[in-house]
Amino acid sequence: MEGPVVGIYGIIIMFAILFLLKIPAAFTMALVGFLGVAYVTSVDAALGMIGTDLWNIFSTYGLTVIPMFILVGEFAHYGGYNNSLYSATYKWFGHYKGGLAITTIMACAIFSAISGSNTATAATMSTVAIPEMKKYKYHPQLNAGSVAAGATLGVLIPPSIVLVVYGLYTGQSIGKLFFGNVIPSAILTVLIAATVFYICWRHPDWGPKGPKSTWRERIRAVPDLLDIFILFAIIMYALFTGVVTATEAAAASCAIGLILCVIRKKLSWSGFLMSISDTLRISCMVFMIVAGAVIFGRFLAVTRLPFEAAAAIASLAFPNWVLFWIIVLCYIIGGCVMDALAFLLVSLPIFYPIVIQMGYDPIWFGQVICIVTTMGAIMPPIGICCYVVSGMAKDIPLGTVFRGSLYYIPSYIISIAVLTLFPYATVLILSNLVR
């Protein structure tokens, strides 16, 4: 059997195991990848090759940025900043129709500026937003859907775990990726918030208005957001000036975040221990996905499937923009049936060389892929944010969460279209400024 054919069979077997046996994606990729390499070469060669690859990946200093950014978000979560964020943004947006849903999305966006994890954002904001929207008799689809969609901003707005992994895998500057993401994340946030207005226009009874706050109350709520903006500003300024690396910026933000929580007496000892525990759990999940994807990626490389696929796609008599949207469609479909981060790492060896060969900027492509993988977090059947929201809101069925989140899917498609039409104005104008 020829190498590329073995690679195709490996992909089919991997999806079959995911669906039929429901083994987590990380272990499925690792198992199929190892057996595939052993089949194409030998067991001894597979052990040596995979062991070397894993050591090279996990001995990389830059990978430590992931648990540090997660830890900052956990400090904010257990420090009660979610309540402060929600209260402050509610005073500004709560009196509109669907105002609580808009408040949730804006609070998610602000929390995402220090979190980097969509699951952490979903869990954090669910505890605050869902009970409040229930109290004001919001429709369950608008209630749960807005939390799930807002939570996806956790992996989009810097510091983004997806962008960190993409940068480490492709060798791109994490600072350039973060700054190139500022405008795209703002566009998507606005579009998600605008979707709430559309939903309330179609269904006026889904999002009743809340009481209106005075201007004095709104202005007095602003200081509650200062700690979050301080941490975000430190991360972005340090990366922009180049005085520190991304890892050093993450470490500094961890230290400052902990100091702020202690000074303001927001973080108890039990909260600190829970922050460490949750950080270890989430980081181990991410690292296992990276490990599984590395093993499976090595299997695909041995079969030469990525190179053959790249040559076949490049030979198609289609304009570059058509090929690009075919790739985006593959990411959308892949995100529906597989963990978004896992599919990103599996697919990059195939699609990244094609995109670069077509002349697209790698920093710009990273933003597009980040939005697409973000969308996968609310798409059935794997959408992780919907599962988290449904788990936090015991009386809202998973199907209701998915139906509510589907209203927001056009926002992601429109964002990608805007980035495609205006690559310089949306991404490169800021990323090119980074030293």
C-alpha positions in Angstrom: 0.0 0.0 0.0 1.4 3.4 -1.0 2.3 5.9 1.7 -0.4 8.6 1.0 -3.1 5.8 0.9 -1.9 4.7 4.3 -2.3 8.2 5.5 -5.8 8.5 4.3 -6.7 5.2 6.0 -5.1 6.5 9.2 -7.3 9.6 9.1 -10.4 7.4 8.5 -9.5 5.1 11.4 -8.8 8.1 13.7 -12.3 9.6 13.1 -13.9 6.1 13.4 -12.3 5.7 16.9 -13.4 9.2 17.9 -17.0 8.6 17.0 -17.5 4.9 17.8 -15.3 4.5 20.9 -15.4 8.1 22.1 -11.7 8.0 23.1 -10.4 11.6 23.7 -8.8 13.2 20.6 -5.4 13.4 22.2 -5.1 9.7 22.9 -6.8 8.7 19.6 -4.2 10.8 17.6 -1.3 9.4 19.6 -2.5 5.7 19.2 -3.3 5.9 15.5 -0.1 8.0 14.8 2.2 5.5 16.6 0.7 2.5 15.0 0.8 4.2 11.6 4.5 5.1 11.9 5.2 1.5 13.1 3.3 0.1 10.1 5.1 2.3 7.5 8.6 1.9 9.1 9.0 -0.4 12.2 8.2 -0.4 15.9 11.8 0.5 16.9 11.9 3.4 14.4 8.5 4.6 15.6 9.6 4.6 19.2 12.8 6.4 18.4 11.3 9.0 16.0 8.3 9.8 18.2 10.3 9.9 21.4 12.7 12.4 19.8 9.8 14.5 18.4 8.1 14.7 21.8 11.3 15.6 23.6 12.0 18.4 21.1 8.4 19.8 21.5 8.1 19.6 25.3 11.6 20.8 26.0 10.8 24.0 24.1 11.0 27.0 26.5 8.3 28.9 24.6 5.6 26.3 25.5 5.6 27.4 29.1 3.7 30.5 28.0 0.5 28.4 27.9 0.1 27.4 31.6 1.1 30.9 32.6 -1.6 32.6 30.6 -4.1 30.1 31.8 -3.0 30.8 35.4 -3.7 34.5 35.1 -7.2 33.7 34.0 -7.7 31.4 36.9 -6.5 34.0 39.4 -9.1 36.4 37.9 -11.8 33.7 38.1 -11.2 32.7 41.7 -10.5 36.3 42.6 -14.1 37.2 41.7 -13.3 39.5 38.8 -16.1 37.9 36.9 -18.6 39.5 39.1 -16.9 42.9 38.9 -16.7 42.7 35.1 -20.4 41.7 34.8 -21.6 44.4 37.2 -19.6 47.1 35.4 -20.6 46.2 31.9 -24.2 45.7 32.9 -24.4 49.3 34.1 -23.5 50.4 30.6 -25.5 48.0 28.4 -28.2 46.4 30.6 -31.0 48.9 29.8 -31.1 47.9 26.1 -33.2 45.1 24.7 -31.0 42.0 25.1 -28.8 44.2 27.2 -27.9 41.4 29.6 -26.7 39.3 26.7 -24.7 42.2 25.3 -23.3 42.7 28.9 -22.3 39.0 28.9 -20.5 39.3 25.6 -18.6 42.4 26.6 -17.7 40.9 29.9 -16.4 37.8 28.1 -14.3 40.0 25.8 -12.7 41.8 28.8 -12.1 38.6 30.7 -10.6 37.0 27.6 -8.0 39.8 27.6 -6.2 38.0 30.4 -7.5 34.4 30.1 -6.6 32.8 26.8 -9.0 29.9 27.3 -12.6 29.6 26.0 -13.5 26.9 28.5 -12.3 29.0 31.4 -14.3 32.0 30.1 -17.4 29.8 29.5 -17.3 28.4 33.1 -16.5 31.8 34.7 -19.2 33.8 32.9 -21.9 31.0 33.1 -21.9 31.3 36.9 -22.7 35.0 36.8 -24.6 35.6 33.6 -27.0 32.7 33.3 -28.7 33.3 36.7 -29.1 37.0 36.0 -30.7 36.4 32.6 -33.0 33.8 34.1 -34.1 36.4 36.7 -35.1 38.8 33.9 -36.9 36.0 32.0 -34.5 35.9 29.0 -35.2 33.1 26.5 -33.0 30.1 27.2 -31.6 30.1 23.6 -30.5 33.8 23.9 -29.3 33.2 27.5 -27.1 30.2 26.9 -26.2 31.0 23.3 -24.8 34.4 24.2 -22.6 32.9 27.0 -21.3 30.2 24.7 -20.6 32.6 21.8 -19.0 35.2 24.1 -16.8 32.5 25.7 -15.3 31.7 22.3 -13.5 35.1 22.5 -11.3 33.4 25.1 -9.2 31.8 22.5 -9.3 34.8 20.1 -8.5 37.9 22.1 -4.8 38.0 23.1 -3.4 36.2 25.0 -4.8 33.4 22.8 -3.7 29.8 23.4 -4.5 29.0 19.8 -2.3 31.8 18.5 0.5 30.7 20.9 0.3 27.1 19.6 0.1 28.3 16.0 3.1 30.6 16.5 5.2 27.9 18.1 4.3 25.4 15.4 5.0 27.7 12.5 7.8 29.7 13.9 6.0 33.0 13.8 6.4 35.8 16.3 3.8 35.5 19.0 4.0 39.3 19.6 3.1 39.9 15.9 0.3 37.4 16.1 -1.1 39.0 19.2 -1.0 42.6 17.8 -2.4 41.4 14.4 -5.3 40.0 16.3 -6.5 43.2 17.9 -8.7 44.5 15.1 -10.0 41.0 14.1 -11.1 40.3 17.7 -12.8 43.7 17.9 -14.6 43.1 14.6 -15.9 39.7 15.8 -16.9 41.0 19.3 -19.0 43.8 17.6 -20.6 41.4 15.2 -21.5 38.9 18.0 -23.0 41.8 20.0 -24.9 43.0 16.9 -26.3 39.5 16.6 -28.0 40.0 19.9 -29.8 43.1 18.5 -30.9 41.0 15.5 -32.2 38.2 17.7 -34.2 40.7 19.8 -35.5 42.4 16.7 -36.8 39.0 15.4 -38.0 37.9 18.9 -38.8 41.0 20.9 -39.8 39.0 24.0 -36.5 37.0 24.2 -34.5 39.8 25.8 -36.4 42.3 28.0 -34.8 45.5 29.0 -33.2 45.9 32.4 -33.3 48.9 34.7 -31.3 51.9 33.5 -28.2 53.0 35.5 -27.3 56.6 36.0 -24.2 58.1 34.5 -22.8 58.4 38.0 -23.2 54.7 38.5 -21.7 53.9 35.1 -18.6 56.1 35.7 -18.2 54.7 39.3 -18.1 51.1 37.8 -15.1 51.8 35.5 -12.5 51.4 38.2 -13.6 47.8 38.7 -12.1 47.1 35.2 -8.8 48.8 35.9 -7.0 45.6 37.1 -7.9 43.7 33.9 -6.7 46.6 31.7 -3.5 46.9 33.6 -2.7 43.2 33.1 -3.6 43.4 29.4 -1.6 46.5 28.9 1.5 45.0 30.5 1.3 41.9 28.2 0.8 43.9 25.0 3.3 46.7 25.8 6.0 44.2 26.7 5.4 42.2 23.5 5.1 45.4 21.3 8.4 46.9 22.5 10.2 43.6 22.4 11.8 44.2 25.9 10.7 40.7 26.9 9.7 37.5 25.3 6.1 36.2 25.3 7.0 33.7 28.1 8.5 36.5 30.2 5.5 38.7 29.6 3.2 35.8 30.7 5.3 35.2 33.8 5.2 38.9 34.7 1.4 39.0 34.2 1.0 36.0 36.5 3.0 37.7 39.3 1.2 41.0 38.9 -2.2 39.3 38.7 -1.4 37.4 42.0 -0.2 40.6 43.7 -3.3 42.6 42.6 -5.6 39.8 44.0 -3.7 39.7 47.3 -3.6 43.5 47.7 -7.3 43.8 47.0 -8.0 40.7 49.2 -9.9 39.0 46.4 -8.1 35.6 46.4 -8.3 33.2 49.3 -5.9 30.4 50.0 -8.4 27.8 48.8 -9.0 30.0 45.7 -5.2 30.0 45.1 -5.0 26.2 45.4 -8.0 25.8 43.0 -6.3 28.2 40.5 -3.2 26.0 40.5 -5.3 22.8 40.3 -7.4 24.1 37.4 -4.3 25.4 35.6 -2.6 22.1 35.8 -5.8 20.3 34.5 -6.3 22.6 31.5 -2.6 22.8 30.7 -2.3 19.0 30.8 -5.3 18.7 28.4 -3.7 21.2 26.0 -0.3 19.5 26.2 -1.8 16.1 25.6 -3.5 17.4 22.5 -0.2 18.8 21.3 1.5 15.5 22.0 -1.1 13.5 20.2 -1.1 15.9 17.2 2.8 15.7 17.0 2.7 11.9 16.9 -0.1 11.9 14.3 1.6 14.7 12.3 4.8 12.6 12.2 2.7 9.7 10.8 1.2 11.9 8.1 4.7 13.2 7.2 6.1 9.7 6.9 3.3 8.7 4.5 3.9 11.9 2.5 0.2 12.7 2.5 0.6 16.4 3.3 3.1 16.9 0.4 0.9 15.0 -2.0 -2.2 16.8 -0.9 -0.5 20.1 -1.2 0.7 19.3 -4.7 -2.7 18.1 -5.7 -4.5 21.2 -4.4 -1.9 23.6 -5.8 -2.4 22.0 -9.3 -6.1 22.7 -9.3 -7.1 25.2 -11.9 -8.8 27.5 -9.4 -8.0 31.0 -8.4 -6.1 31.4 -5.0 -9.2 32.8 -3.3 -11.2 29.7 -4.2 -8.5 27.4 -2.9 -8.4 29.5 0.3 -12.1 29.2 0.9 -11.9 25.4 0.3 -9.3 25.3 3.1 -11.5 27.4 5.4 -14.4 25.0 4.6 -12.2 22.1 5.6 -11.4 23.8 8.9 -15.1 24.4 9.5 -16.1 20.8 8.8 -13.1 19.6 10.9 -14.1 21.8 13.8 -17.6 20.2 13.8 -16.3 16.7 14.3 -13.0 17.1 16.2 -11.5 19.2 19.0 -10.6 22.6 17.3 -7.1 22.7 18.7 -6.4 19.1 17.8 -7.7 19.6 14.3 -5.6 22.7 13.9 -2.4 20.8 14.8 -3.3 17.9 12.5 -4.2 20.1 9.5 -1.4 22.6 9.7 1.2 20.3 8.1 -1.2 19.9 5.1 -2.6 23.4 4.7 0.1 25.8 6.0 2.6 25.1 3.1 -0.2 25.5 0.6 -1.3 28.9 2.0 2.3 30.1 2.1 2.9 28.9 -1.5 -0.2 30.8 -2.6 1.4 34.0 -1.2 -0.7 34.6 1.8 0.9 36.2 4.9 1.4 33.7 7.7 0.5 36.2 10.4 -2.8 37.0 8.6 -3.5 33.3 8.0 -3.1 32.7 11.8 -5.9 35.2 12.5 -8.2 33.5 10.0 -7.5 30.1 11.5 -8.0 31.4 15.0 -11.5 32.6 14.1 -12.3 29.4 12.4 -11.2 27.2 15.3 -13.0 29.6 17.6 -16.2 29.0 15.7 -15.7 25.2 16.1 -16.1 25.7 19.9 -19.9 26.4 19.4 -20.7 24.1 16.5 -22.3 20.7 17.0 -21.5 18.0 17.8 -18.1 18.7 19.5 -18.6 22.4 20.4 -16.8 22.5 23.8 -18.2 25.8 25.0 -21.8 24.6 24.6 -21.0 21.5 26.7 -19.4 23.7 29.4 -22.4 26.1 29.5 -24.9 23.2 29.6 -22.9 21.7 32.4 -23.0 24.9 34.4 -26.7 25.6 33.7 -28.2 22.2 34.7 -31.8 23.1 33.6 -30.8 24.3 30.0 -30.5 21.2 27.7 -27.5 20.9 25.5 -29.6 21.1 22.4 -31.0 24.5 23.5 -27.4 25.7 23.9 -26.4 24.6 20.5 -29.5 26.1 18.9 -28.9 29.4 20.6 -25.2 29.4 19.6 -26.0 28.8 15.9 -27.4 32.4 15.6 -23.9 33.6 16.0 -22.2 31.5 13.3 -22.7 34.2 10.5 -20.6 36.6 12.7 -17.5 34.4 12.2 -18.1 34.0 8.5 -18.4 37.7 8.0 -15.3 38.3 10.1 -13.3 36.0 7.9 -14.7 37.7 4.8 -13.7 41.1 6.1 -10.1 39.9 6.9 -9.9 38.4 3.4 -11.0 41.7 1.7 -8.9 44.0 3.8 -5.8 42.0 5.1 -3.6 45.0 5.6 -6.1 47.2 7.3 -7.3 44.5 9.7 -4.2 42.6 10.5 -0.9 43.7 9.0 -1.1 47.4 9.9 -0.6 46.5 13.6 1.5 43.3 13.3 4.1 45.1 11.2 4.7 47.6 14.0 5.9 45.0 16.4 9.7 44.9 16.7 
